[in-house]
């Protein structure tokens, strides 16, 4: 997916995009903490909003699997099934850890 995003871009623009991706990944821990706080408070709307923002931004930076996990979390929040929400938060957490290791 990332390679598709970078096709046709100059090496300089590719390097700038990669720097932006690293900055984005560095901020994922804070996003995860916000989601965990919302889950702890059972604030389904706030959690769904966090997941929605993550869904869009992750896709934009080429992290499609993380975007998909965020979509599942957003859907679980809409259904308000705590066990499903917990599983989705865990999946997002695990995917964030994988993304961090890949960068």
Backbone torsions as a table, in degrees:
resi	resn	phi	psi	omega
1	UNK	NA	-45.4	-179.4
2	UNK	-62.8	-41.7	179.4
3	UNK	-59.5	-37.5	176.9
4	UNK	-63.7	-37.9	179.2
5	UNK	-66.2	-32.4	-173.7
6	UNK	-91.0	-11.3	-178.7
7	UNK	-57.5	134.3	175.6
8	UNK	81.4	-3.7	178.4
9	UNK	-89.2	151.1	178.1
10	UNK	-68.5	157.5	177.6
11	UNK	-56.4	-35.9	179.3
12	UNK	-65.1	-44.6	179.5
13	UNK	-66.6	-38.4	176.5
14	UNK	-60.4	-43.9	179.5
15	UNK	-64.4	-39.7	178.5
16	UNK	-65.4	-40.1	178.4
17	UNK	-64.3	-41.8	178.4
18	UNK	-63.0	-37.3	177.2
19	UNK	-65.2	-40.9	176.8
20	UNK	-62.8	-40.2	178.1
21	UNK	-61.4	-42.6	179.4
22	UNK	-63.3	-40.2	177.2
23	UNK	-63.8	-42.3	178.2
24	UNK	-59.9	-47.9	-179.0
25	UNK	-61.9	-37.7	178.9
26	UNK	-62.2	-27.9	180.0
27	UNK	-87.8	-4.5	-177.4
28	UNK	-66.2	-31.2	179.8
29	UNK	-61.9	-40.9	178.2
30	UNK	-64.2	-40.8	178.0
31	UNK	-62.1	-41.7	178.7
32	UNK	-62.2	-43.2	179.1
33	UNK	-62.0	-39.7	177.1
34	UNK	-62.6	-41.4	179.1
35	UNK	-66.0	-42.8	-179.9
36	UNK	-64.6	-37.8	177.1
37	UNK	-64.2	-46.2	179.0
38	UNK	-61.3	-39.4	178.4
39	UNK	-64.5	-45.1	179.9
40	UNK	-59.1	-37.3	-179.8
41	UNK	-85.2	-0.8	-177.0
42	UNK	54.5	38.4	177.3
43	UNK	-93.7	84.5	-172.7
44	UNK	-64.0	-35.4	-179.7
45	UNK	-66.7	-45.8	178.8
46	UNK	-63.5	-40.3	179.4
47	UNK	-65.8	-42.4	178.1
48	UNK	-63.3	-38.8	178.6
49	UNK	-65.6	-43.4	176.0
50	UNK	-58.9	-44.9	-179.6
51	UNK	-64.5	-40.1	-179.8
52	UNK	-62.5	-45.4	178.9
53	UNK	-64.2	-41.8	179.1
54	UNK	-63.8	-40.4	179.5
55	UNK	-55.6	-48.3	-178.6
56	UNK	-71.9	-44.6	-176.7
57	UNK	-69.5	-39.3	179.7
58	UNK	-61.9	-42.4	178.6
59	UNK	-63.7	-40.6	-179.5
60	UNK	-63.6	-28.3	178.5
61	UNK	-96.1	6.0	174.8
62	UNK	88.9	15.5	179.0
63	UNK	-103.1	72.1	-173.1
64	UNK	-64.4	-39.4	179.9
65	UNK	-62.3	-40.6	177.8
66	UNK	-65.7	-40.3	176.5
67	UNK	-60.1	-42.5	178.7
68	UNK	-63.8	-41.1	178.6
69	UNK	-64.1	-39.7	178.8
70	UNK	-65.5	-36.5	177.2
71	UNK	-62.7	-43.2	178.5
72	UNK	-62.0	-40.1	178.2
73	UNK	-64.6	-43.7	178.7
74	UNK	-59.1	-43.4	178.6
75	UNK	-65.4	-39.9	179.1
76	UNK	-64.2	-36.6	178.0
77	UNK	-65.2	-37.0	179.1
78	UNK	-64.6	-35.8	-179.6
79	UNK	-81.5	-18.0	-179.5
80	UNK	50.5	54.7	172.5
81	UNK	-110.7	101.3	-172.6
82	UNK	-50.6	-40.8	-179.7
83	UNK	-63.9	-39.1	177.7
84	UNK	-68.3	-39.4	177.8
85	UNK	-62.4	-46.2	179.6
86	UNK	-60.3	-43.1	179.2
87	UNK	-64.3	-39.4	-179.6
88	UNK	-69.8	-39.7	176.5
89	UNK	-62.1	-43.4	178.3
90	UNK	-61.4	-42.5	179.1
91	UNK	-63.2	-41.6	177.1
92	UNK	-62.6	-44.9	178.9
93	UNK	-57.6	-48.1	-179.5
94	UNK	-63.2	-39.2	179.5
95	UNK	-68.8	-38.0	176.1
96	UNK	-60.6	-43.9	178.7
97	UNK	-61.3	-39.7	178.3
98	UNK	-65.2	-43.6	178.1
99	UNK	-60.6	-43.4	-179.8
100	UNK	-61.7	-38.1	178.7
101	UNK	-70.7	-28.8	-176.4
102	UNK	-78.6	-21.6	-177.3
103	UNK	-90.6	NA	NA
